[in-house]
Amino acid sequence: MSSILLENVSVDLPVFEVGGRSLKKRLASLGRRNRIAEGDDGVVVVHALDNLSLSLVEGDRVGLVGHNGAGKSTLLRVLAGIYPPTSGVIHTNGRVVPLLDISLGMDELSTGRQNIRLRGLLLGMKDAEIRRKTEEIAVFTELGDHLDLPLRTYSSGMRLRLAFAVSTAVDPDILLLDEVIGVGDASFMEKAEARMRALHSRAQIVVLASHSHEVIQKMCNKVLWMERGRIRAFGEADAITAQYVAGNTSGATPQVQAQPQSPAVHPVRT
Amino acid sequence: MFPTALRDLSASLAAWRLWSLLGWLEIRQRYARSQLGPFWLTISMGVIVGTIGLVYGTLFGQDMENYLPMLGIGLVFWSLLVSIINEGCTAYISSSGYIRQTSTPKLLFMLQVGWRNILIFMHNFLIVIVLLTVFGSKDWATFPLFIPGLMLFILNALWMGQVVGIISARFRDLPQIVASLLQVAFYVTPILFPPGMLDRHRWVLDYNPFAYLLDLVREPLIGHAPSLATWMIGGTMAATGWLLALALTERCLKRIPYWI
């Protein structure tokens, strides 16, 4: 039984480039314990997720919607266990497989087959599992003899095929997807879509961030609408999508609307 | 004690296939298409041992039979220690691509640094073998002590790498500071000069932890048994160092993905 439970989860992303981060500044400000010094060495923090509670159970196919910077990708990373919450707790049951960055962990000098192993290990597969699946992956990529050549000889389309094939070969209980992945030429695209659907149906919980209503309507039974790091609405796909579309078209012009959508930025000490 | 850090450590050790592979890949990337690969390091190390041995051996009025093995073995182990610590500084920073995309255990990136440098060290060990074949050891009976000595040595290098690795992820000045401090340490550690030459300022060696670490591996090879004090200090350093490293890991592990 796979499940995800988030209780009052907040994530603050520190932005060090805007002042701070150097040991020199820290040491220089040690002696001065006045307000100015504290203001100086405060690191700018983006509240990416703000007190978020959520419960997902088996069978949930959740579409994540919201504007850029609403916290969709951060939420996916929290669900994947990449970002441990700054406060609050997260309980996950089941094997989580994040497909956030398709180009993760590819080594230019290794052959296609060696890359299958590297990426498989990174995605948490066991050696035996990788060996068992290598042939199936090789066939799916249609790369043939190229698989024994180093990756640097591959075209970008070929790389995508390989990366996609390995990533989608895992058996996830919980599948996390960021946007929909465009893969190669038209014929391969069809194959990829079929594989994606198969993966989708194998997984017990799917969370998918997308800006395409079509994709969400096709693949999801629930929709989570994020706004400024909070949950604006969560429920049945059709109802929430309708609300979301209505919320976007009515009211203020997009430019004005874009302003309050960006997450709050505060200088805080980390 | 340290539940998060220990869980991460055991998960990292279990993922040995991943860190050993990543370590190999890094070496291969560095020496791509070079015929000799990491043996270039061995060659350059050999040349350094030869020239420094000749110049300083003459300067210090040493007999080559004792001086060259001491210098050569010292340099090989010093470069292992220094590269684990220096590259430990960037263990997490340079793995940001992996850390920000998957939820792998974190300590495996430090183990990768250790493994990679042990592989390079194995290439350099050729110099030690050559020196021992040419000049021999004073007493081969002490040779087996080299194994536990090397283990303590590497354990110590790894905790140092882990400590600076975590702090460097947050404070980016540290790698430079560490590099310069290690440079200083090189000159006050008996590598270029035999320990006996510094008798008038004995305290420089007595209070130098690196001198003890070096003794752990160099003495058994040259043919002396390291003193009990050396073993005790090496062991205590490894134990307290790892406690410190685990405490720091416990505290900071969750912040690493945010810092890099």
HADDOCK unambig.tbl for C-alpha pairs under 7 A between the chains (distance, minus, plus):
assign (segid A and resid 13 and name CA) (segid B and resid 258 and name CA) 6.41 0.50 0.50
assign (segid A and resid 14 and name CA) (segid B and resid 258 and name CA) 6.78 0.50 0.50
assign (segid A and resid 21 and name CA) (segid B and resid 170 and name CA) 6.38 0.50 0.50
assign (segid A and resid 21 and name CA) (segid B and resid 171 and name CA) 5.33 0.50 0.50
assign (segid A and resid 21 and name CA) (segid B and resid 172 and name CA) 6.86 0.50 0.50
assign (segid A and resid 22 and name CA) (segid B and resid 171 and name CA) 5.18 0.50 0.50
assign (segid A and resid 22 and name CA) (segid B and resid 172 and name CA) 6.02 0.50 0.50
assign (segid A and resid 22 and name CA) (segid B and resid 173 and name CA) 6.05 0.50 0.50
assign (segid A and resid 23 and name CA) (segid B and resid 171 and name CA) 5.51 0.50 0.50
assign (segid A and resid 23 and name CA) (segid B and resid 173 and name CA) 6.21 0.50 0.50
assign (segid A and resid 80 and name CA) (segid B and resid 103 and name CA) 6.69 0.50 0.50
assign (segid A and resid 81 and name CA) (segid B and resid 103 and name CA) 5.48 0.50 0.50
assign (segid A and resid 82 and name CA) (segid B and resid 100 and name CA) 6.28 0.50 0.50
assign (segid A and resid 82 and name CA) (segid B and resid 101 and name CA) 6.92 0.50 0.50
assign (segid A and resid 82 and name CA) (segid B and resid 102 and name CA) 6.04 0.50 0.50
assign (segid A and resid 82 and name CA) (segid B and resid 103 and name CA) 4.72 0.50 0.50
assign (segid A and resid 83 and name CA) (segid B and resid 257 and name CA) 6.34 0.50 0.50
assign (segid A and resid 84 and name CA) (segid B and resid 254 and name CA) 5.79 0.50 0.50
assign (segid A and resid 100 and name CA) (segid B and resid 101 and name CA) 6.73 0.50 0.50
assign (segid A and resid 101 and name CA) (segid B and resid 101 and name CA) 6.62 0.50 0.50
assign (segid A and resid 104 and name CA) (segid B and resid 98 and name CA) 6.91 0.50 0.50
assign (segid A and resid 105 and name CA) (segid B and resid 98 and name CA) 6.80 0.50 0.50
assign (segid A and resid 109 and name CA) (segid B and resid 29 and name CA) 6.95 0.50 0.50
assign (segid A and resid 121 and name CA) (segid B and resid 18 and name CA) 5.96 0.50 0.50
